[in-house]
Amino acid sequence: MELDKKEAEIVTRAIQTWEDESRISKELATELKGSYSVRNANVDAIAIYALIAAVSCGLLAFGALVLDEKWIELLRKRWGFSENIVGVGFTAVAGLLVYFAKRRLNKTQHARVSNEVYNIAIILTVAIAITYWTRGLLDGTGNYALPLLLAALTYGGIAVFLRSTLLWVSAIIALAGWWGAQTHYWSNGSFRFMGMNYPLRMTVFGLIIWALSFIVGKISSMAFLKEVTYTVGLFLFLLAAWTLSIFGNYADYEGWKMLKQSHFWFWALSFTVVLAGLLFYAFQYKQETLRDLGLIFFLLNIYTRYFEYFWDRTNAGIFFALLALSFWFVAKKAEQWRGNASA
């Protein structure tokens, strides 16, 4: 059995404690220590980097072949195919890719990284199929909400079928695009929808996805997607809330540039308070994902506020000295919380 380095340290310490307290014999302790091994973290890191590189190259290839060269359009016009025919063709290709991906998954369940890389082809093929289906059936209405919604539903269904977190993330991103496009359509092209500008709308969307992760975790067939839904939803919520702290609920970009940033102090303060509350909760209840993302956006928030309010007024050395002192205080408190929790 392979364990992470931290897991192996905990197990080893527990076995050593049992042996020292004479709860188990020395022979049994040796046998237990030999029943597991430490997973090579470098191999895992290489696999993750390879996945990122593969995803990046796949997207670049898609952009170069489809967006720049437009080879599909050239072939379609050359052979006189309609958009619906192209959509049918790519739908069939996507179906074959899903079939082969499922068969591959059944044979190589532990090859998670390579399986996810294979799913990139499904993501791109489905995107092309939906694009041509909607172009052919909707006759170019200019509303991108419907194809994005279809993409989100398709990616989500395939993600559950193939147990793919990459496809699920694609579904959430497509759903975010649908939310932006649909609210724009509902508001007749206005920057406000139900009194909300885009940053506020996306903040609400991120919060909904984040909350949805708890529902996903209670569905047996989708429980494996709880963590990724939680992480993506939290990230979208914090990212949108950060932009909201800069723009406020203002819907006129030209007008926003004429205002002083102090005009939006309420949104900046609210974001800071929310981050502080989330960090306190994360440290108190050992929520690692919430803690890590919260700290990243807490740093981003401090730098943003500095450039907004103090860039021309405060000596940079004094500012960063105060910043270092504040982080030392946070680190000291974190150590105290950790000590109290382990006591």
Protein Blocks (a to p, Z undefined) as FASTA:
>chain_A
ZZdfklmmmmmmmmmmmmmnomacfklmmmmmmmpccddfklmmmmmmmmmmmmmmmmmm
mmmmmmmnommmmmmmmnopafklmmmmmmmmmmmmmmmmmmmmmmmmmlmmlmmmmmmm
mmmmmmmmmmmmmmmmnnonopaklmmmmmmmmmmmmmmmnopaklmmmmmmmmmmmmmm
mmmmmnnopabeghiafklmmmmmmmmmmmmmmmmmmpmklmmmmmmmmmmmmmmmmmmm
mmmmmnopafbfklmmmpcfklmmmmmmmmmmmmmmmmmmmmmnopaklmmmmmmmmmmm
mmmmmmmmmmmmpcfklmmmmmmmmmmmmmmmmmmmmmmmmZZ
